Each structure stands twice: as structure tokens, then as C-alpha cells.
């Protein structure tokens, strides 16, 4: 990172794992930072995920810099445990977070960046930074396909799904084949009487309805 002698802080957008880890590493190097988190708590987006859903990577691969996990933590951390560990991480390293700050725009300037944000629904504010780190992650902006032919409440984004929702379903259509699809596949959902899981082939903006059985 260049220009570390700048009087302006490094602006970090998001107080999840990436944002907190970046702040911890900057603080170790005596580089000033500001974390802007849109929610009222750290790891706001992760709190939306089913707390019983587990990470796909073991905890040995999920730890952050200078992070000490609870020795009794399971090998594959549930999201609820992960959020708790992130709270401990923030407290352990005395990381300061500005909560309820919604970033509105980022503007490149001659010697850095100007970030416009709204704090707790108050007037628009601006903050100048030497660098900007986008640590919002993929969960913060869940996206549903446009013009999908199911209607709410029969369909929802995977971050809003709980195990009981799937167990109560007679048939299930999964759009996408990533980690969330694996999380809702048998035997991950005990108690489901009948599951018919399909993965839709998508190509860019054109989402076909030709389905194939999930593997």
C-alpha cells in the first residue's frame, strides 16, 4: 500500500470478516482507518443467514489474522458461532466501527477518495480517505432473478431460508449450484419428506428454464 503517510484514513466499507481483518492489520501498522457499517451491529449481513448453517471450510481455514477461536468451537463453524467470534475479535483488538452508516457514493479525487454516507438516517456526510476497501461481501446484496415465475412467499433468497422451511416443502427448486445449494441438499435437511431439487442453467442475463437434476 502506497501513500501510507497520508493524513487521511483508509476507509473500510463493511464490518464483516474482511473489514475487521483489514482494520486489525492496518492498526498493527499504525495506519489510521475508519470502518463504515450499514447495520447496527458488526457482521450485520452474516446475522441474516440461518445461524445453524455451517461454513464449508473447517475452522483452521476460516480464522482471521491474530484470531484465537474458542477451543470448544466445532470444526465447521455455524454462522451463529461465527458472528459470536467476530464480536470477540472486534473486542479483542479494540476495533472501532461506525454503525448505521449507509455508503451512498465514492468519488475518486486527485489525492484519494471522497466517500459520501448517511449515518443513522441523518444528513448526508462526506469523509475523505487515502484508500477505500470494499469489504461488503456477497451476502450484503442478495439478488433475486428478474421476472421469475414464482411469487412470494413461495420463493425467497437462500439467506432468508431456514431448515424448517425446506423440511415443510414438498418440492424444491434451487436456482444456482453454489454453497447455498449444497446447504439445502439432502442429507443436510433432516425431516424433509420429499425433495425434488433442480439447478437452473443461467447464462449472463438470460436465465433459461431448462432444468437439470442437481448433483
C-alpha positions in Angstrom: 0.0 0.0 0.0 1.4 3.4 -1.0 0.9 6.8 0.4 0.7 5.5 4.0 1.9 8.8 5.3 -1.3 10.5 4.2 -3.2 12.3 6.9 -6.4 10.8 5.6 -7.6 7.4 6.9 -8.2 4.2 5.0 -12.0 3.9 4.7 -13.3 0.3 5.1 -16.8 -0.4 3.9 -18.3 -3.3 5.9 -17.6 -4.7 9.4 -17.7 -8.4 8.5 -14.7 -10.8 8.5 -12.9 -8.9 5.7 -13.5 -5.5 7.1 -12.5 -6.3 10.6 -9.4 -8.2 9.5 -8.3 -5.3 7.3 -8.8 -2.9 10.2 -6.8 -5.1 12.5 -3.9 -5.3 10.1 -3.9 -1.6 9.5 -4.0 -0.9 13.2 -0.9 -3.1 13.7 0.9 -0.9 11.2 -0.3 2.3 12.9 -2.3 3.2 9.8 -5.5 5.1 10.6 -8.7 3.6 9.4 -12.5 4.2 9.5 -15.0 1.3 9.3 -18.4 2.2 8.0 -21.0 -0.5 8.7 -24.6 -0.1 7.4 -26.2 -2.2 10.2 -26.5 -1.5 13.9 -24.0 -4.4 14.8 -20.8 -5.8 13.4 -21.3 -8.6 10.9 -24.8 -7.3 10.1 -25.2 -9.2 6.9 -24.0 -12.5 8.4 -26.7 -12.2 11.1 -29.3 -12.6 8.3 -28.0 -16.1 7.4 -29.5 -19.1 9.2 -27.4 -19.3 12.4 -27.4 -23.1 12.2 -26.0 -23.2 8.7 -22.3 -24.2 8.8 -19.3 -22.9 6.9 -18.0 -25.2 4.1 -14.4 -24.7 5.2 -13.0 -26.0 8.5 -12.2 -23.5 11.2 -8.5 -23.9 10.6 -9.0 -22.3 7.2 -11.6 -19.8 8.4 -9.6 -17.9 11.1 -8.6 -14.3 10.5 -5.2 -12.7 11.3 -4.4 -12.8 15.0 -7.7 -14.5 15.7 -8.0 -17.0 18.6 -11.1 -19.2 18.3 -12.9 -20.7 21.3 -11.1 -24.0 21.8 -14.6 -25.7 22.1 -15.8 -24.3 18.8 -16.8 -27.0 16.3 -14.7 -27.9 13.3 -17.2 -26.4 10.9 -18.5 -23.2 12.4 -22.2 -22.4 12.3 -22.9 -18.9 11.2 -24.2 -18.1 14.7 -20.9 -19.1 16.2 -19.0 -17.2 13.5 -20.9 -14.0 14.4 -20.1 -14.5 18.1 -16.4 -15.0 17.2 -16.4 -11.8 15.1 -17.7 -9.9 18.1 -14.9 -11.3 20.3 -12.4 -10.4 17.6 -13.6 -6.8 17.5 -13.4 -6.5 21.3 -10.0 -8.3 21.5 -8.4 -5.9 19.1 -10.3 -2.8 20.1 -11.6 -2.2 16.6 -13.7 1.0 16.3 -16.7 0.7 14.0 -19.1 3.4 12.9 -22.5 1.7 12.9 -25.7 2.6 10.9 -23.7 4.2 8.2 -25.0 3.7 4.7 -22.5 4.5 2.0 -24.1 6.5 -0.9 -21.2 7.1 -3.3 -17.4 7.0 -3.7 -15.7 9.7 -5.7 -12.0 9.5 -6.9 -10.1 12.7 -6.2 -6.6 13.8 -7.0 -5.1 12.6 -3.7 -7.5 9.9 -2.6 -11.3 9.3 -2.4 -14.3 11.1 -1.1 -17.0 8.8 0.4 -20.5 10.1 0.9 -22.6 8.3 3.5 -25.7 8.7 5.7 -25.4 8.0 9.4 -28.4 6.8 11.2 -30.8 8.4 8.7 -29.2 11.8 9.4 -28.0 14.3 6.9 -25.6 13.3 4.2 -21.9 13.4 5.3 -18.6 13.1 3.5 -15.3 11.5 4.5 -12.0 11.8 2.7 -9.8 8.7 2.6 -6.4 7.8 1.2 -7.7 4.4 0.1 -11.1 2.6 0.1 -11.5 -1.1 0.9 -14.8 -2.6 -0.3 -15.5 -5.3 2.3 -19.2 -5.6 1.8 -19.2 -9.3 0.8 -21.7 -11.2 -1.3 -24.4 -11.6 1.4 -25.0 -7.8 1.8 -26.6 -7.5 -1.6 -28.8 -10.7 -2.1 -30.2 -10.7 -5.6 -33.2 -12.5 -6.9 -33.7 -13.3 -10.7 -35.8 -10.7 -12.6 -39.3 -11.8 -13.6 -39.1 -15.2 -12.0 -42.3 -17.1 -12.4 -42.8 -18.0 -8.7 -44.4 -15.5 -6.4 -43.7 -14.7 -2.7 -43.9 -16.4 -0.2 -43.3 -19.5 -2.4 -39.8 -18.4 -3.2 -37.1 -16.4 -1.3 -33.4 -15.8 -1.3 -31.3 -18.5 0.3 -30.1 -16.2 3.1 -33.7 -16.0 4.3 -34.3 -19.7 4.2 -34.3 -21.8 7.4 -34.2 -25.6 7.7 -37.9 -25.8 8.7 -38.9 -24.0 5.5 -37.2 -26.7 3.5 -38.5 -29.6 5.7 -42.0 -28.3 5.1 -41.6 -28.2 1.3 -43.0 -30.9 -0.9 -40.9 -29.9 -3.9 -37.9 -27.5 -4.0 -36.4 -25.7 -6.9 -32.9 -24.4 -6.3 -31.6 -21.6 -8.7 -27.8 -21.8 -8.6 -25.4 -24.5 -7.7 -23.1 -22.9 -5.1 -22.7 -23.2 -1.3 -26.3 -22.4 -0.6 -27.5 -25.1 -2.9 -25.3 -27.7 -1.1 -26.6 -26.4 2.3 -30.2 -27.3 1.4 -29.5 -30.6 -0.3 -30.1 -34.0 1.4 -28.9 -35.1 3.9 -28.3 -31.5 5.0 -32.0 -31.1 5.7 -33.3 -33.9 8.0 -37.0 -34.2 8.2 -37.8 -33.3 4.6 -40.3 -35.8 3.4 -39.8 -35.2 -0.3 -37.3 -33.1 -2.1 -37.0 -32.6 -5.9 -34.0 -30.3 -6.4 -33.1 -28.7 -9.7 -30.4 -26.4 -10.7 -31.2 -23.8 -13.4 -28.7 -23.2 -16.1 -28.1 -19.4 -16.4 -26.1 -17.5 -19.0 -25.5 -13.9 -18.1 -28.7 -12.0 -18.1 -30.6 -14.7 -20.0 -32.0 -17.2 -17.5 -33.4 -20.2 -19.2 -36.0 -22.5 -17.6 -34.4 -25.7 -18.8 -33.7 -27.6 -15.6 -31.3 -30.5 -14.8 -31.1 -32.6 -11.7 -28.7 -31.3 -9.1 -25.7 -33.5 -8.3 
